[in-house]
């Protein structure tokens, strides 16, 4: 059991060291890039929301029309 704990501790240390090494290799975006991509995401969300609102409205009207014909 002690060997299992020791192996787990060693594995965890190796993982953390590998993680630190990998994080040093990451190229982080600058503030301007983050602001630009954030703006694109926000605009895209509103465009898709508007699209789905229109589609939902059309489908609702269509279903209501079909239901009124079925009466």
PyMOL Python script that loads the backbone (N, CA, C, O; Angstrom):
from pymol import cmd

cmd.read_pdbstr("""\
ATOM      1  N   UNK A   1       0.824  -1.190   0.000  1.00  0.00           N
ATOM      2  CA  UNK A   1       0.000   0.000   0.000  1.00  0.00           C
ATOM      3  C   UNK A   1       0.863   1.246   0.000  1.00  0.00           C
ATOM      4  O   UNK A   1       0.543   2.209  -0.697  1.00  0.00           O
ATOM      5  N   UNK A   2       1.945   1.256   0.759  1.00  0.00           N
ATOM      6  CA  UNK A   2       2.847   2.404   0.809  1.00  0.00           C
ATOM      7  C   UNK A   2       3.499   2.629  -0.545  1.00  0.00           C
ATOM      8  O   UNK A   2       3.773   3.766  -0.929  1.00  0.00           O
ATOM      9  N   UNK A   3       3.748   1.539  -1.270  1.00  0.00           N
ATOM     10  CA  UNK A   3       4.343   1.661  -2.597  1.00  0.00           C
ATOM     11  C   UNK A   3       3.358   2.334  -3.553  1.00  0.00           C
ATOM     12  O   UNK A   3       3.758   3.123  -4.409  1.00  0.00           O
ATOM     13  N   UNK A   4       2.071   2.019  -3.403  1.00  0.00           N
ATOM     14  CA  UNK A   4       1.046   2.647  -4.243  1.00  0.00           C
ATOM     15  C   UNK A   4       0.980   4.150  -3.991  1.00  0.00           C
ATOM     16  O   UNK A   4       0.871   4.944  -4.926  1.00  0.00           O
ATOM     17  N   UNK A   5       1.049   4.526  -2.721  1.00  0.00           N
ATOM     18  CA  UNK A   5       1.000   5.945  -2.374  1.00  0.00           C
ATOM     19  C   UNK A   5       2.231   6.653  -2.912  1.00  0.00           C
ATOM     20  O   UNK A   5       2.134   7.756  -3.449  1.00  0.00           O
ATOM     21  N   UNK A   6       3.394   6.016  -2.768  1.00  0.00           N
ATOM     22  CA  UNK A   6       4.641   6.612  -3.259  1.00  0.00           C
ATOM     23  C   UNK A   6       4.602   6.767  -4.785  1.00  0.00           C
ATOM     24  O   UNK A   6       5.034   7.787  -5.321  1.00  0.00           O
ATOM     25  N   UNK A   7       4.089   5.761  -5.466  1.00  0.00           N
ATOM     26  CA  UNK A   7       3.973   5.837  -6.928  1.00  0.00           C
ATOM     27  C   UNK A   7       3.004   6.937  -7.331  1.00  0.00           C
ATOM     28  O   UNK A   7       3.241   7.654  -8.303  1.00  0.00           O
ATOM     29  N   UNK A   8       1.912   7.071  -6.587  1.00  0.00           N
ATOM     30  CA  UNK A   8       0.940   8.125  -6.892  1.00  0.00           C
ATOM     31  C   UNK A   8       1.550   9.501  -6.702  1.00  0.00           C
ATOM     32  O   UNK A   8       1.346  10.388  -7.531  1.00  0.00           O
ATOM     33  N   UNK A   9       2.301   9.693  -5.617  1.00  0.00           N
ATOM     34  CA  UNK A   9       2.951  10.983  -5.347  1.00  0.00           C
ATOM     35  C   UNK A   9       3.963  11.298  -6.446  1.00  0.00           C
ATOM     36  O   UNK A   9       4.006  12.424  -6.942  1.00  0.00           O
ATOM     37  N   UNK A  10       4.766  10.326  -6.826  1.00  0.00           N
ATOM     38  CA  UNK A  10       5.750  10.535  -7.894  1.00  0.00           C
ATOM     39  C   UNK A  10       5.070  10.852  -9.221  1.00  0.00           C
ATOM     40  O   UNK A  10       5.513  11.732  -9.959  1.00  0.00           O
ATOM     41  N   UNK A  11       4.002  10.138  -9.517  1.00  0.00           N
ATOM     42  CA  UNK A  11       3.257  10.397 -10.751  1.00  0.00           C
ATOM     43  C   UNK A  11       2.652  11.794 -10.758  1.00  0.00           C
ATOM     44  O   UNK A  11       2.643  12.473 -11.784  1.00  0.00           O
ATOM     45  N   UNK A  12       2.151  12.213  -9.608  1.00  0.00           N
ATOM     46  CA  UNK A  12       1.570  13.552  -9.498  1.00  0.00           C
ATOM     47  C   UNK A  12       2.645  14.621  -9.686  1.00  0.00           C
ATOM     48  O   UNK A  12       2.414  15.614 -10.375  1.00  0.00           O
ATOM     49  N   UNK A  13       3.800  14.428  -9.089  1.00  0.00           N
ATOM     50  CA  UNK A  13       4.908  15.385  -9.254  1.00  0.00           C
ATOM     51  C   UNK A  13       5.335  15.469 -10.713  1.00  0.00           C
ATOM     52  O   UNK A  13       5.581  16.558 -11.231  1.00  0.00           O
ATOM     53  N   UNK A  14       5.422  14.323 -11.371  1.00  0.00           N
ATOM     54  CA  UNK A  14       5.817  14.307 -12.783  1.00  0.00           C
ATOM     55  C   UNK A  14       4.774  15.031 -13.639  1.00  0.00           C
ATOM     56  O   UNK A  14       5.118  15.782 -14.551  1.00  0.00           O
ATOM     57  N   UNK A  15       3.510  14.794 -13.333  1.00  0.00           N
ATOM     58  CA  UNK A  15       2.434  15.452 -14.065  1.00  0.00           C
ATOM     59  C   UNK A  15       2.506  16.969 -13.909  1.00  0.00           C
ATOM     60  O   UNK A  15       2.388  17.700 -14.893  1.00  0.00           O
ATOM     61  N   UNK A  16       2.697  17.442 -12.686  1.00  0.00           N
ATOM     62  CA  UNK A  16       2.761  18.882 -12.432  1.00  0.00           C
ATOM     63  C   UNK A  16       3.972  19.491 -13.140  1.00  0.00           C
ATOM     64  O   UNK A  16       3.871  20.578 -13.710  1.00  0.00           O
ATOM     65  N   UNK A  17       5.112  18.801 -13.110  1.00  0.00           N
ATOM     66  CA  UNK A  17       6.300  19.314 -13.800  1.00  0.00           C
ATOM     67  C   UNK A  17       6.078  19.372 -15.310  1.00  0.00           C
ATOM     68  O   UNK A  17       6.473  20.343 -15.956  1.00  0.00           O
ATOM     69  N   UNK A  18       5.451  18.342 -15.874  1.00  0.00           N
ATOM     70  CA  UNK A  18       5.135  18.349 -17.305  1.00  0.00           C
ATOM     71  C   UNK A  18       4.150  19.458 -17.640  1.00  0.00           C
ATOM     72  O   UNK A  18       4.255  20.100 -18.685  1.00  0.00           O
ATOM     73  N   UNK A  19       3.200  19.675 -16.752  1.00  0.00           N
ATOM     74  CA  UNK A  19       2.213  20.736 -16.950  1.00  0.00           C
ATOM     75  C   UNK A  19       2.879  22.110 -16.967  1.00  0.00           C
ATOM     76  O   UNK A  19       2.572  22.940 -17.823  1.00  0.00           O
ATOM     77  N   UNK A  20       3.783  22.350 -16.029  1.00  0.00           N
ATOM     78  CA  UNK A  20       4.510  23.625 -15.989  1.00  0.00           C
ATOM     79  C   UNK A  20       5.306  23.829 -17.272  1.00  0.00           C
ATOM     80  O   UNK A  20       5.305  24.920 -17.841  1.00  0.00           O
ATOM     81  N   UNK A  21       5.990  22.775 -17.729  1.00  0.00           N
ATOM     82  CA  UNK A  21       6.779  22.864 -18.958  1.00  0.00           C
ATOM     83  C   UNK A  21       5.886  23.190 -20.148  1.00  0.00           C
ATOM     84  O   UNK A  21       6.231  24.034 -20.975  1.00  0.00           O
ATOM     85  N   UNK A  22       4.746  22.527 -20.234  1.00  0.00           N
ATOM     86  CA  UNK A  22       3.831  22.761 -21.355  1.00  0.00           C
ATOM     87  C   UNK A  22       3.248  24.161 -21.312  1.00  0.00           C
ATOM     88  O   UNK A  22       3.070  24.781 -22.360  1.00  0.00           O
ATOM     89  N   UNK A  23       2.946  24.674 -20.132  1.00  0.00           N
ATOM     90  CA  UNK A  23       2.385  26.017 -20.004  1.00  0.00           C
ATOM     91  C   UNK A  23       3.400  27.082 -20.426  1.00  0.00           C
ATOM     92  O   UNK A  23       3.008  28.152 -20.890  1.00  0.00           O
ATOM     93  N   UNK A  24       4.678  26.809 -20.273  1.00  0.00           N
ATOM     94  CA  UNK A  24       5.700  27.757 -20.750  1.00  0.00           C
ATOM     95  C   UNK A  24       5.735  27.812 -22.269  1.00  0.00           C
ATOM     96  O   UNK A  24       6.137  28.825 -22.843  1.00  0.00           O
ATOM     97  N   UNK A  25       5.322  26.745 -22.921  1.00  0.00           N
ATOM     98  CA  UNK A  25       5.340  26.682 -24.392  1.00  0.00           C
ATOM     99  C   UNK A  25       4.119  27.348 -25.031  1.00  0.00           C
ATOM    100  O   UNK A  25       4.114  27.612 -26.233  1.00  0.00           O
ATOM    101  N   UNK A  26       3.109  27.613 -24.244  1.00  0.00           N
ATOM    102  CA  UNK A  26       1.858  28.178 -24.776  1.00  0.00           C
ATOM    103  C   UNK A  26       2.087  29.607 -25.238  1.00  0.00           C
ATOM    104  O   UNK A  26       2.741  30.395 -24.555  1.00  0.00           O
ATOM    105  N   UNK A  27       1.548  29.932 -26.395  1.00  0.00           N
ATOM    106  CA  UNK A  27       1.572  31.305 -26.890  1.00  0.00           C
ATOM    107  C   UNK A  27       0.237  31.933 -26.533  1.00  0.00           C
ATOM    108  O   UNK A  27      -0.798  31.569 -27.092  1.00  0.00           O
ATOM    109  N   UNK A  28       0.262  32.866 -25.612  1.00  0.00           N
ATOM    110  CA  UNK A  28      -0.958  33.488 -25.139  1.00  0.00           C
ATOM    111  C   UNK A  28      -1.333  34.662 -26.033  1.00  0.00           C
ATOM    112  O   UNK A  28      -0.449  35.395 -26.475  1.00  0.00           O
ATOM    113  N   UNK A  29      -2.629  34.861 -26.313  1.00  0.00           N
ATOM    114  CA  UNK A  29      -3.049  36.000 -27.139  1.00  0.00           C
ATOM    115  C   UNK A  29      -2.887  37.305 -26.362  1.00  0.00           C
ATOM    116  O   UNK A  29      -2.960  37.335 -25.133  1.00  0.00           O
ATOM    117  N   UNK A  30      -2.665  38.387 -27.121  1.00  0.00           N
ATOM    118  CA  UNK A  30      -2.574  39.686 -26.445  1.00  0.00           C
ATOM    119  C   UNK A  30      -3.985  40.243 -26.235  1.00  0.00           C
ATOM    120  O   UNK A  30      -4.971  39.657 -26.682  1.00  0.00           O
ATOM    121  N   UNK A  31      -4.061  41.371 -25.556  1.00  0.00           N
ATOM    122  CA  UNK A  31      -5.368  41.939 -25.192  1.00  0.00           C
ATOM    123  C   UNK A  31      -6.200  42.278 -26.432  1.00  0.00           C
ATOM    124  O   UNK A  31      -7.412  42.064 -26.438  1.00  0.00           O
ATOM    125  N   UNK A  32      -5.562  42.803 -27.478  1.00  0.00           N
ATOM    126  CA  UNK A  32      -6.287  43.187 -28.684  1.00  0.00           C
ATOM    127  C   UNK A  32      -6.924  41.960 -29.352  1.00  0.00           C
ATOM    128  O   UNK A  32      -8.058  42.030 -29.824  1.00  0.00           O
ATOM    129  N   UNK A  33      -6.197  40.847 -29.390  1.00  0.00           N
ATOM    130  CA  UNK A  33      -6.736  39.622 -29.983  1.00  0.00           C
ATOM    131  C   UNK A  33      -7.923  39.098 -29.168  1.00  0.00           C
ATOM    132  O   UNK A  33      -8.926  38.659 -29.731  1.00  0.00           O
ATOM    133  N   UNK A  34      -7.800  39.148 -27.859  1.00  0.00           N
ATOM    134  CA  UNK A  34      -8.889  38.674 -26.997  1.00  0.00           C
ATOM    135  C   UNK A  34     -10.129  39.541 -27.184  1.00  0.00           C
ATOM    136  O   UNK A  34     -11.240  39.021 -27.283  1.00  0.00           O
ATOM    137  N   UNK A  35      -9.948  40.853 -27.232  1.00  0.00           N
ATOM    138  CA  UNK A  35     -11.084  41.749 -27.431  1.00  0.00           C
ATOM    139  C   UNK A  35     -11.745  41.498 -28.781  1.00  0.00           C
ATOM    140  O   UNK A  35     -12.972  41.497 -28.885  1.00  0.00           O
ATOM    141  N   UNK A  36     -10.932  41.285 -29.819  1.00  0.00           N
ATOM    142  CA  UNK A  36     -11.481  41.040 -31.154  1.00  0.00           C
ATOM    143  C   UNK A  36     -12.280  39.758 -31.222  1.00  0.00           C
ATOM    144  O   UNK A  36     -13.388  39.744 -31.758  1.00  0.00           O
ATOM    145  N   UNK A  37     -11.736  38.689 -30.689  1.00  0.00           N
ATOM    146  CA  UNK A  37     -12.462  37.415 -30.739  1.00  0.00           C
ATOM    147  C   UNK A  37     -13.692  37.440 -29.836  1.00  0.00           C
ATOM    148  O   UNK A  37     -14.700  36.805 -30.145  1.00  0.00           O
ATOM    149  N   UNK A  38     -13.616  38.157 -28.738  1.00  0.00           N
ATOM    150  CA  UNK A  38     -14.780  38.287 -27.860  1.00  0.00           C
ATOM    151  C   UNK A  38     -15.908  39.025 -28.578  1.00  0.00           C
ATOM    152  O   UNK A  38     -17.074  38.641 -28.476  1.00  0.00           O
ATOM    153  N   UNK A  39     -15.556  40.080 -29.301  1.00  0.00           N
ATOM    154  CA  UNK A  39     -16.568  40.830 -30.057  1.00  0.00           C
ATOM    155  C   UNK A  39     -17.215  39.940 -31.116  1.00  0.00           C
ATOM    156  O   UNK A  39     -18.429  39.993 -31.313  1.00  0.00           O
ATOM    157  N   UNK A  40     -16.413  39.128 -31.792  1.00  0.00           N
ATOM    158  CA  UNK A  40     -16.958  38.227 -32.814  1.00  0.00           C
ATOM    159  C   UNK A  40     -17.927  37.234 -32.183  1.00  0.00           C
ATOM    160  O   UNK A  40     -18.988  36.961 -32.744  1.00  0.00           O
ATOM    161  N   UNK A  41     -17.576  36.699 -31.036  1.00  0.00           N
ATOM    162  CA  UNK A  41     -18.440  35.734 -30.354  1.00  0.00           C
ATOM    163  C   UNK A  41     -19.752  36.393 -29.931  1.00  0.00           C
ATOM    164  O   UNK A  41     -20.821  35.816 -30.128  1.00  0.00           O
ATOM    165  N   UNK A  42     -19.684  37.580 -29.357  1.00  0.00           N
ATOM    166  CA  UNK A  42     -20.904  38.262 -28.901  1.00  0.00           C
ATOM    167  C   UNK A  42     -21.812  38.590 -30.077  1.00  0.00           C
ATOM    168  O   UNK A  42     -23.023  38.382 -30.004  1.00  0.00           O
ATOM    169  N   UNK A  43     -21.234  39.102 -31.159  1.00  0.00           N
ATOM    170  CA  UNK A  43     -22.032  39.423 -32.348  1.00  0.00           C
ATOM    171  C   UNK A  43     -22.656  38.151 -32.925  1.00  0.00           C
ATOM    172  O   UNK A  43     -23.823  38.149 -33.314  1.00  0.00           O
ATOM    173  N   UNK A  44     -21.874  37.070 -32.979  1.00  0.00           N
ATOM    174  CA  UNK A  44     -22.389  35.801 -33.506  1.00  0.00           C
ATOM    175  C   UNK A  44     -23.557  35.287 -32.675  1.00  0.00           C
ATOM    176  O   UNK A  44     -24.534  34.779 -33.225  1.00  0.00           O
ATOM    177  N   UNK A  45     -23.464  35.412 -31.371  1.00  0.00           N
ATOM    178  CA  UNK A  45     -24.545  34.962 -30.500  1.00  0.00           C
ATOM    179  C   UNK A  45     -25.832  35.724 -30.813  1.00  0.00           C
ATOM    180  O   UNK A  45     -26.902  35.122 -30.902  1.00  0.00           O
ATOM    181  N   UNK A  46     -25.733  37.038 -30.980  1.00  0.00           N
ATOM    182  CA  UNK A  46     -26.934  37.825 -31.281  1.00  0.00           C
ATOM    183  C   UNK A  46     -27.482  37.509 -32.667  1.00  0.00           C
ATOM    184  O   UNK A  46     -28.698  37.460 -32.848  1.00  0.00           O
ATOM    185  N   UNK A  47     -26.611  37.295 -33.643  1.00  0.00           N
ATOM    186  CA  UNK A  47     -27.074  36.953 -34.995  1.00  0.00           C
ATOM    187  C   UNK A  47     -27.804  35.617 -34.983  1.00  0.00           C
ATOM    188  O   UNK A  47     -28.888  35.494 -35.554  1.00  0.00           O
ATOM    189  N   UNK A  48     -27.212  34.611 -34.331  1.00  0.00           N
ATOM    190  CA  UNK A  48     -27.876  33.308 -34.261  1.00  0.00           C
ATOM    191  C   UNK A  48     -29.174  33.373 -33.462  1.00  0.00           C
ATOM    192  O   UNK A  48     -30.145  32.702 -33.810  1.00  0.00           O
ATOM    193  N   UNK A  49     -29.204  34.168 -32.401  1.00  0.00           N
ATOM    194  CA  UNK A  49     -30.436  34.316 -31.619  1.00  0.00           C
ATOM    195  C   UNK A  49     -31.535  34.911 -32.482  1.00  0.00           C
ATOM    196  O   UNK A  49     -32.679  34.459 -32.433  1.00  0.00           O
ATOM    197  N   UNK A  50     -31.196  35.922 -33.272  1.00  0.00           N
ATOM    198  CA  UNK A  50     -32.188  36.531 -34.159  1.00  0.00           C
ATOM    199  C   UNK A  50     -32.664  35.524 -35.210  1.00  0.00           C
ATOM    200  O   UNK A  50     -33.859  35.440 -35.496  1.00  0.00           O
ATOM    201  N   UNK A  51     -31.743  34.774 -35.773  1.00  0.00           N
ATOM    202  CA  UNK A  51     -32.094  33.763 -36.775  1.00  0.00           C
ATOM    203  C   UNK A  51     -33.058  32.737 -36.189  1.00  0.00           C
ATOM    204  O   UNK A  51     -34.090  32.429 -36.787  1.00  0.00           O
ATOM    205  N   UNK A  52     -32.715  32.211 -35.016  1.00  0.00           N
ATOM    206  CA  UNK A  52     -33.569  31.195 -34.404  1.00  0.00           C
ATOM    207  C   UNK A  52     -34.910  31.773 -33.964  1.00  0.00           C
ATOM    208  O   UNK A  52     -35.908  31.053 -33.957  1.00  0.00           O
ATOM    209  N   UNK A  53     -34.960  33.041 -33.601  1.00  0.00           N
ATOM    210  CA  UNK A  53     -36.237  33.675 -33.250  1.00  0.00           C
ATOM    211  C   UNK A  53     -37.137  33.736 -34.477  1.00  0.00           C
ATOM    212  O   UNK A  53     -38.333  33.463 -34.381  1.00  0.00           O
ATOM    213  N   UNK A  54     -36.574  34.091 -35.627  1.00  0.00           N
ATOM    214  CA  UNK A  54     -37.349  34.156 -36.868  1.00  0.00           C
ATOM    215  C   UNK A  54     -37.839  32.764 -37.263  1.00  0.00           C
ATOM    216  O   UNK A  54     -39.006  32.585 -37.609  1.00  0.00           O
ATOM    217  N   UNK A  55     -36.937  31.778 -37.210  1.00  0.00           N
ATOM    218  CA  UNK A  55     -37.322  30.408 -37.579  1.00  0.00           C
ATOM    219  C   UNK A  55     -38.404  29.893 -36.626  1.00  0.00           C
ATOM    220  O   UNK A  55     -39.368  29.264 -37.061  1.00  0.00           O
ATOM    221  N   UNK A  56     -38.245  30.158 -35.343  1.00  0.00           N
ATOM    222  CA  UNK A  56     -39.243  29.724 -34.355  1.00  0.00           C
ATOM    223  C   UNK A  56     -40.591  30.369 -34.635  1.00  0.00           C
ATOM    224  O   UNK A  56     -41.627  29.709 -34.562  1.00  0.00           O
ATOM    225  N   UNK A  57     -40.578  31.641 -34.949  1.00  0.00           N
ATOM    226  CA  UNK A  57     -41.822  32.350 -35.241  1.00  0.00           C
ATOM    227  C   UNK A  57     -42.506  31.768 -36.474  1.00  0.00           C
ATOM    228  O   UNK A  57     -43.720  31.561 -36.475  1.00  0.00           O
ATOM    229  N   UNK A  58     -41.732  31.504 -37.518  1.00  0.00           N
ATOM    230  CA  UNK A  58     -42.303  30.930 -38.741  1.00  0.00           C
ATOM    231  C   UNK A  58     -42.863  29.537 -38.495  1.00  0.00           C
ATOM    232  O   UNK A  58     -43.947  29.206 -38.975  1.00  0.00           O
ATOM    233  N   UNK A  59     -42.134  28.728 -37.753  1.00  0.00           N
ATOM    234  CA  UNK A  59     -42.618  27.375 -37.460  1.00  0.00           C
ATOM    235  C   UNK A  59     -43.868  27.414 -36.586  1.00  0.00           C
ATOM    236  O   UNK A  59     -44.784  26.616 -36.781  1.00  0.00           O
ATOM    237  N   UNK A  60     -43.910  28.322 -35.640  1.00  0.00           N
ATOM    238  CA  UNK A  60     -45.086  28.458 -34.777  1.00  0.00           C
ATOM    239  C   UNK A  60     -46.312  28.833 -35.607  1.00  0.00           C
ATOM    240  O   UNK A  60     -47.384  28.250 -35.445  1.00  0.00           O
ATOM    241  N   UNK A  61     -46.143  29.807 -36.495  1.00  0.00           N
ATOM    242  CA  UNK A  61     -47.262  30.208 -37.358  1.00  0.00           C
ATOM    243  C   UNK A  61     -47.707  29.060 -38.253  1.00  0.00           C
ATOM    244  O   UNK A  61     -48.902  28.847 -38.453  1.00  0.00           O
ATOM    245  N   UNK A  62     -46.736  28.318 -38.792  1.00  0.00           N
ATOM    246  CA  UNK A  62     -47.069  27.186 -39.655  1.00  0.00           C
ATOM    247  C   UNK A  62     -47.830  26.106 -38.925  1.00  0.00           C
ATOM    248  O   UNK A  62     -48.818  25.580 -39.438  1.00  0.00           O
ATOM    249  N   UNK A  63     -47.379  25.776 -37.738  1.00  0.00           N
ATOM    250  CA  UNK A  63     -48.062  24.748 -36.954  1.00  0.00           C
ATOM    251  C   UNK A  63     -49.460  25.209 -36.577  1.00  0.00           C
ATOM    252  O   UNK A  63     -50.409  24.428 -36.636  1.00  0.00           O
ATOM    253  N   UNK A  64     -49.595  26.485 -36.187  1.00  0.00           N
ATOM    254  CA  UNK A  64     -50.923  27.018 -35.841  1.00  0.00           C
ATOM    255  C   UNK A  64     -51.854  26.975 -37.060  1.00  0.00           C
ATOM    256  O   UNK A  64     -53.035  26.655 -36.928  1.00  0.00           O
ATOM    257  N   UNK A  65     -51.326  27.294 -38.235  1.00  0.00           N
ATOM    258  CA  UNK A  65     -52.151  27.261 -39.441  1.00  0.00           C
ATOM    259  C   UNK A  65     -52.597  25.838 -39.747  1.00  0.00           C
ATOM    260  O   UNK A  65     -53.749  25.617 -40.120  1.00  0.00           O
ATOM    261  N   UNK A  66     -51.710  24.887 -39.597  1.00  0.00           N
ATOM    262  CA  UNK A  66     -52.062  23.490 -39.844  1.00  0.00           C
ATOM    263  C   UNK A  66     -53.094  23.024 -38.822  1.00  0.00           C
ATOM    264  O   UNK A  66     -54.040  22.318 -39.174  1.00  0.00           O
ATOM    265  N   UNK A  67     -52.923  23.404 -37.588  1.00  0.00           N
ATOM    266  CA  UNK A  67     -53.860  23.000 -36.539  1.00  0.00           C
ATOM    267  C   UNK A  67     -55.249  23.608 -36.776  1.00  0.00           C
ATOM    268  O   UNK A  67     -56.263  22.957 -36.526  1.00  0.00           O
ATOM    269  N   UNK A  68     -55.290  24.864 -37.263  1.00  0.00           N
ATOM    270  CA  UNK A  68     -56.592  25.478 -37.512  1.00  0.00           C
ATOM    271  C   UNK A  68     -57.286  24.829 -38.692  1.00  0.00           C
ATOM    272  O   UNK A  68     -58.516  24.777 -38.731  1.00  0.00           O
ATOM    273  N   UNK A  69     -56.520  24.332 -39.660  1.00  0.00           N
ATOM    274  CA  UNK A  69     -57.117  23.609 -40.794  1.00  0.00           C
ATOM    275  C   UNK A  69     -57.656  22.255 -40.363  1.00  0.00           C
ATOM    276  O   UNK A  69     -58.630  21.762 -40.931  1.00  0.00           O
ATOM    277  N   UNK A  70     -57.033  21.657 -39.371  1.00  0.00           N
ATOM    278  CA  UNK A  70     -57.425  20.326 -38.920  1.00  0.00           C
ATOM    279  C   UNK A  70     -58.707  20.362 -38.084  1.00  0.00           C
ATOM    280  O   UNK A  70     -59.331  19.321 -37.874  1.00  0.00           O
ATOM    281  N   UNK A  71     -59.100  21.517 -37.615  1.00  0.00           N
ATOM    282  CA  UNK A  71     -60.301  21.611 -36.759  1.00  0.00           C
ATOM    283  C   UNK A  71     -61.543  21.280 -37.500  1.00  0.00           C
ATOM    284  O   UNK A  71     -62.632  21.312 -36.926  1.00  0.00           O
TER     285      UNK A  71
END
""", "prot")
cmd.dss("prot")
cmd.show_as("cartoon", "prot")
cmd.util.cbc("prot")
cmd.orient("prot")
